[in-house]
Amino acid sequence: MIKRSFFSSKFLPYFLILPQFLVTATFFYWPALQGLAQSVMRSDPFGQHSTFIWLDNFIALFIDPLYLKSIGTTLFFSASVAAVSISIGLFIATMANRALKAKAVIRTMLIWPYAVAPAISGILWLFLLHPSYGVVAIAIKRWLGLDWNPVLDGKDALFMVIMASAWKQISYNFVFFIAGMQAIPGSLIEAAAMDGASPFRRFWKITLPLLSPTLFFVTVMNIIYSFFETFGVIHMMTQGGPGGATNILVYKVYQDGFIGLDLGSSAAQSIVLMTLIIVITVLQFKYVERKVQYAG
Amino acid sequence: MVEKTPILDTLTYIFLMVGILVVGFPIIYAIIAATLPIEEVSKVPMPLIPGDQFWVNIQTAWEKGNLGTNLVNSFIMAAGITIGKVVVSMIGAFSIVYFDYRLRTVAFVSVFCTLMLPVEVRILPTYEMAANLFGPLQPVWDLLHLNGLVSWFAGHEIKVTLEWSLLDSYPGLIFPLVASATCTFLFRQFFLTIPEELCEAAKMDGASPMVFFRKILFPLSKTNIAAVIVIEFVYGWNQYLWPLLITTNPKMLTAVIGLQHLIPAADDLPYWNVALAGTLIVMLPPVLVVLFMQRWFVKGLVDPEK
């Protein structure tokens, strides 16, 4: 898309796009190509010799039980983070949208966790869920009668990183839902109310369907968040442990590449992740273009 | 509301209060913990009445976590990313929207391919690139036999290795994170909504492209720039993986990464009061930015979706 009215100049537009081109080429395209090349090579840890080995790295990856386990962990982790943070965010936004007074104050009190780094959210929840001192951990032990030890128990550790990651994302989702709800014309809601639809029915039949583009967008963003940005949470809280229970894909790339120095495998893992995110992005653009149909 | 539903309204406010409390709880709890002495904070359960050790804990955290240096580093990094993104993406979007040139489509497509690929998925090769920015030029140098040429000039054997490392440096912390098209996309979307007549009129008055940019486009974009500043500052400040990789020098640590050294290990004394005091300091700048620039921030966050 271009403006009907535009400037014509021989060198200026190239000059203006040059900085963007330079950073993109240097830190995006070249590394991506390098990654692609490394993923089909086997190199020694010092990068002196490399041999072309076709898709062996990828094959090795997909028959590696640790990698398959990491895929499973990532899917579970990411689905849980999205489900928890979206449902809480949607619920609070619905309530805030109903509130007659103090909307600005309510928004202010809910928006700030957006600014908290994932790693910092990790620290806060590490304390809350600390097996000896954490107040939430004590509540879990006393009230639910469960044994709680995220340092040793994989399931507990996974629950812990899910809590920390989802908590931070609630306010992001809230901001989008409240903006989406405020964009719904009041007349629609009023008309439905006049026809005798209860508030709950109005939510299910009007608000939620009209919110579906926002819901879709937020879901995609949450998946991307939980796949990649939660690195800080994992690194602060569990370092992928215990026994790989919280070793999500992005953390495994780091571990295998930087700690294990297995360049080929790490590059192949990066390529898998890149492909995945490209697919998600393309899907999102296609879906958003269609603008979501509301049938019935 | 449309009809009178007193019970539902009361419930709404109750749920809202609970929601705000749940969302705020980790931080309220951290603030209380940061005011307590170590004996209190390690009690089970920890008392919920704030103590008087807040400043002591803050001071301890400041020294133990080397927060002075780290905060300056974080600030330079976040500011650098913010300024870099605003400048690069604004003139880039200007070029893509307001000019017609042969490689425009190529420029557009190649920039927007990068839209959603975070640095996390290409860490190793980007790291290698940062470790030696001239790495890709070395084969070219060797191919052209420039070594021989240099040796001939110097009169003796010289082996030239091109090397420019960004490790442990501010440019290394900043530039790789500027390389994403999100802001360019945001500015492009905004420029497309600006009426054609403005550009038409400017051209009729004989204004050059840069004058149009300075006198018309820039003032019109102020709200968008503010939004981008908030989003990018928070993004920059909260970066974790990239600074973790490329900084090994303790003097170059960023604040968020540095906090790791404050968390008590399993066999340490549980100095959680100090760890949380440090955490509060580090999270304060981006939280303040979001709270004080809330209006623009919400606009910037929500708008590009439309």
Interface residues (C-beta under 8 A of the other chain):
Chain A: M1 I2 K3 R4 S5 F6 F7 S8 S9 L12 P13 Y14 L16 I17 P19 Q20 F21 V23 T24 T26 F27 F28 Y29 W30 P31 A32 L33 Q34 G35 Q38 I88 F91 I92 M95 A96 R98 A99 L100 I106 R107 T108 M109 L110 I111 W112 P113 Y114 A115 V116 A117 P118 A119 I120 S121 I123 L124 W125 L126 F127 L128 H130 S132 Y133 V135 I138 V151 W167 I170 S171 Y172 V175 F176 A179 I189 E190 A193 P199 T214 F217 I224 F228 E229 F231 G232 H235 M236 V250 V253 Y254 G257 F258 L263 S266 A267 S270 L273 M274 I277 I278 I280 T281
Chain B: M1 V2 E3 T5 L8 D9 T12 Y13 F15 L16 G19 I20 V22 V23 G24 P26 I27 Y29 A30 A33 V41 S42 V44 P45 M46 V87 V88 S89 I91 G92 F94 S95 I96 V97 Y98 F99 D100 Y101 L103 R104 A107 S110 V111 T114 L115 M116 L117 P118 E120 V121 R122 I123 L124 P125 T126 Y127 E128 M129 A130 L133 P136 F175 P176 V178 A179 S180 A181 T184 F191 L192 E196 C199 E200 K203 P209 M210 F212 V234 W237 N238 Y240 L241 L244 L245 V256 I257 L259 Q260 I263 A266 P270 W272 A275 L276 T279 V282 M283 P286 V287 V289 V290 L291 Q294 V298 L301 V302 E305
